[in-house]
Amino acid sequence: MRGKFFGACILGWLGLFFGAFHAEAQVALTVEMTQLHYLQYEPVYARVTMRNVSGHPLAFGENKGLRGELRFEIDTPSSGRYASLLSRETPTMRGIILQPGTSRTFTYNVSTFYDVRKPGTYVLKAVISHPQLKAAYESGKTQFTIVEGATVWESVVGVPKYLQKPEENSSVIATRRYRIVTYNTGNQFLYMLLIEDKDHIYMVRRLGLDLGANLRPMCAVDDLSRLNVLVAASPKVFAYYQYDVTGKLEKKEVRIKSETTPRLVVNKDLGTVVLSGGRAARRDLDYEEIKDLPFIANAMDENLKDITEGKSIIDETDDKD
């Protein structure tokens, strides 16, 4: 009797072992954050890699038999609860086909779907399910931290009449606050621009690297309440941006230090701000100076967009074995 019981236990254990192995062998799922720390209200990106080892194609479509799902389970700081969904929408998988043996990598804007605005440390894992799979599959866990950063410059300005919303009380001038913050991503220190009022965050945008106190951004607000900011990409290369109170980028330019250093000049009588000094950068002439500088490609190319502009999903095709 004892022998039969022992044999049954062995068979049961083997069944569990091979069953677990079979389950794990369907989809290999990994997740990593694009950085360790994110500024509060900055888009938070998670990079998800899915490898299909089921031996069959996996297609994610609209009909019930193909409607797979990717979701994130995110432990929130000190609450013991998962981060709540901002709506019923979850990260999309529609149109994705995973061929047998191949992998695909996607970068998701987690903050599009989940409330991760509270400062503190979060623990995240990805979970994928599909009608063709016997079970849902989980990635390992990874961490990220939301930080408030340190404000290095700020200014409260009035909203020009031509930009005021019709519902706003015209007898009271609406205001916006420009704020430049520095924080550590875990890999480097960045300058970030926030445009906000007491109720809304209108924009969060990366400006450049924090290169130290001697190369802090130069900022000036003009007669139309536009922020003019000059950011050092190196001791010789500077990026100039002009934003209105809605976060619209109206001007940008890259300047190289020459006999003079790029700077902002304010006309105290008119309230205008102009970029002066240095010379305009050229890709051919200044290639060696600008080729490896972060953010400069964005400043010189009208069609190139920064990842912080908040796309919800970025496809990084990776079909390597």
Residue pairs with C-beta under 8 A, 6 or more apart in sequence:
22 134
23 134
23 135
23 137
24 137
25 53
25 54
26 53
26 54
26 133
26 134
26 135
26 137
27 50
27 51
27 52
27 53
27 54
27 58
27 98
27 128
27 130
27 133
27 137
28 50
28 51
28 53
28 103
29 48
29 49
29 50
29 51
29 126
29 128
29 137
29 138
29 139
30 48
30 49
30 139
30 140
31 46
31 47
31 48
31 49
31 124
31 125
31 126
31 139
31 140
31 142
32 46
32 47
32 142
33 44
33 45
33 46
33 47
33 124
33 142
33 143
33 144
34 45
34 46
34 47
34 107
34 307
35 45
35 144
35 185
35 186
35 187
36 143
36 144
36 145
36 185
36 186
36 187
37 144
37 145
37 146
37 147
37 183
37 184
37 185
37 186
38 44
38 144
38 145
38 146
38 147
38 185
39 146
39 147
39 148
39 149
39 181
39 183
39 190
39 192
39 204
40 117
40 119
40 146
40 147
40 148
40 149
41 117
41 194
41 201
41 204
42 111
42 192
42 204
42 308
43 109
43 111
43 112
43 204
43 307
43 308
43 310
44 109
44 110
44 111
44 116
44 144
44 146
45 107
45 108
45 109
45 110
45 307
45 314
46 72
46 107
46 108
46 110
46 124
46 126
46 142
47 105
47 106
47 107
47 108
47 316
48 70
48 105
48 106
48 107
48 108
48 126
48 139
49 103
49 104
49 105
49 318
50 98
50 103
50 104
50 105
50 106
50 128
51 98
51 101
51 102
51 103
52 58
52 98
52 99
52 100
52 101
52 102
52 103
53 100
53 101
54 100
54 132
54 133
55 100
56 100
56 132
57 97
57 98
57 99
57 100
58 68
58 97
58 98
58 130
58 132
58 133
59 66
59 96
59 97
59 98
60 66
60 67
60 68
60 93
60 94
60 95
60 96
60 97
60 130
61 67
61 94
61 95
62 94
64 131
65 131
65 132
66 130
66 131
67 131
68 93
68 128
68 129
68 130
68 131
68 133
69 90
69 93
69 128
69 129
69 130
70 90
70 91
70 92
70 93
70 108
70 126
70 127
70 128
71 90
71 91
71 126
71 127
72 83
72 91
72 108
72 110
72 113
72 114
72 124
72 125
72 126
72 127
73 82
73 124
73 125
73 127
74 82
74 83
74 110
74 114
74 116
74 122
74 123
74 124
75 81
75 82
75 83
75 122
75 123
75 124
76 82
76 83
76 116
76 118
76 120
76 122
77 118
77 119
77 120
77 121
77 122
77 146
78 120
83 114
83 115
83 116
83 122
84 114
84 115
85 113
85 114
85 115
86 112
86 113
86 114
86 115
87 113
89 113
90 113
91 108
91 113
91 312
91 313
92 312
92 313
93 128
96 104
98 104
99 319
101 321
102 319
102 321
103 318
103 319
103 320
104 315
104 316
104 317
104 318
104 319
105 316
105 317
105 318
106 313
106 314
106 315
106 316
107 313
107 314
107 316
108 312
108 313
108 314
109 310
109 311
109 312
109 313
110 116
110 124
111 117
112 310
112 312
113 312
116 122
116 146
117 146
118 146
119 145
119 146
119 147
119 148
120 145
120 146
121 143
121 144
121 145
122 143
122 144
122 145
122 146
123 141
123 142
123 143
124 141
124 142
124 143
124 144
125 138
125 139
125 140
125 141
125 142
126 138
126 139
127 136
127 137
127 138
127 139
128 136
128 137
129 135
129 136
129 137
147 183
147 184
148 181
148 183
149 181
149 182
149 183
149 192
150 181
150 182
150 183
151 179
151 180
151 181
152 180
152 181
152 182
152 191
152 216
152 217
153 178
153 179
153 180
153 216
153 217
153 219
154 177
154 178
154 179
154 180
155 177
155 178
155 219
155 221
155 227
156 175
156 176
156 177
157 175
157 176
157 177
157 178
157 221
157 225
157 227
157 245
158 173
158 174
158 175
158 225
159 168
159 173
159 174
159 175
159 176
159 225
159 245
160 224
160 225
160 245
161 170
163 244
163 245
163 246
164 170
164 174
168 174
174 197
175 197
176 195
176 196
176 197
176 202
176 225
176 245
177 194
177 195
177 196
177 197
178 193
178 194
178 195
178 219
178 221
178 227
178 243
179 193
179 194
179 195
179 196
180 191
180 192
180 193
180 194
180 207
180 217
180 219
180 229
181 191
181 192
181 194
182 189
182 190
182 191
182 192
182 210
183 189
183 190
183 192
188 209
188 210
189 209
189 210
190 206
190 207
190 208
190 209
190 210
191 206
191 207
191 208
191 209
191 210
191 217
191 231
192 204
192 205
192 206
192 207
193 203
193 204
193 205
193 206
193 207
193 227
193 229
193 243
194 201
194 203
194 204
195 201
195 202
195 203
195 227
195 243
195 245
195 246
195 247
196 202
202 245
202 246
202 247
203 243
203 246
203 247
204 308
205 247
205 306
205 308
205 309
206 295
206 306
206 308
207 217
207 229
207 231
207 239
207 241
207 295
208 217
208 231
208 232
208 233
208 239
208 294
208 295
209 233
209 294
209 295
211 232
211 234
211 235
215 232
215 235
217 229
217 230
217 231
217 232
218 229
218 230
218 263
218 264
219 227
219 228
219 229
219 230
219 264
220 227
220 228
220 264
220 266
220 273
221 227
221 228
221 273
222 228
222 266
222 271
222 272
222 273
223 270
223 271
223 272
224 244
225 244
225 245
226 242
226 243
226 244
226 245
226 250
226 273
227 241
227 242
227 243
227 244
228 240
228 241
228 242
228 264
228 273
228 275
229 240
229 241
229 242
229 243
230 238
230 239
230 240
230 255
230 262
230 263
230 264
230 275
231 238
231 239
231 240
231 241
231 295
232 238
233 239
233 254
233 290
233 293
233 294
233 295
233 296
234 289
234 293
235 257
236 256
236 257
236 289
237 254
237 255
237 256
237 257
237 281
237 286
237 289
237 290
237 293
237 296
238 254
238 255
238 256
238 257
238 262
238 278
239 252
239 253
239 254
239 255
239 295
239 296
239 299
240 251
240 252
240 253
240 254
240 255
240 262
240 275
240 299
241 249
241 251
241 252
241 299
242 249
242 250
242 251
242 252
243 249
243 250
244 250
252 299
253 275
253 280
253 299
254 280
254 281
254 290
254 296
254 299
254 300
255 262
255 275
255 277
255 278
255 279
255 280
255 281
256 262
256 278
256 279
256 280
256 281
256 286
256 289
257 277
257 278
258 278
258 279
260 276
260 277
260 278
261 277
261 278
262 275
262 276
262 277
262 278
263 275
263 276
263 277
264 273
264 274
264 275
264 276
265 273
265 274
265 275
265 276
266 272
266 273
267 273
267 274
281 289
281 290
281 296
281 300
283 290
283 300
290 296
290 300
295 306
297 304
298 304
298 305
298 306
307 314
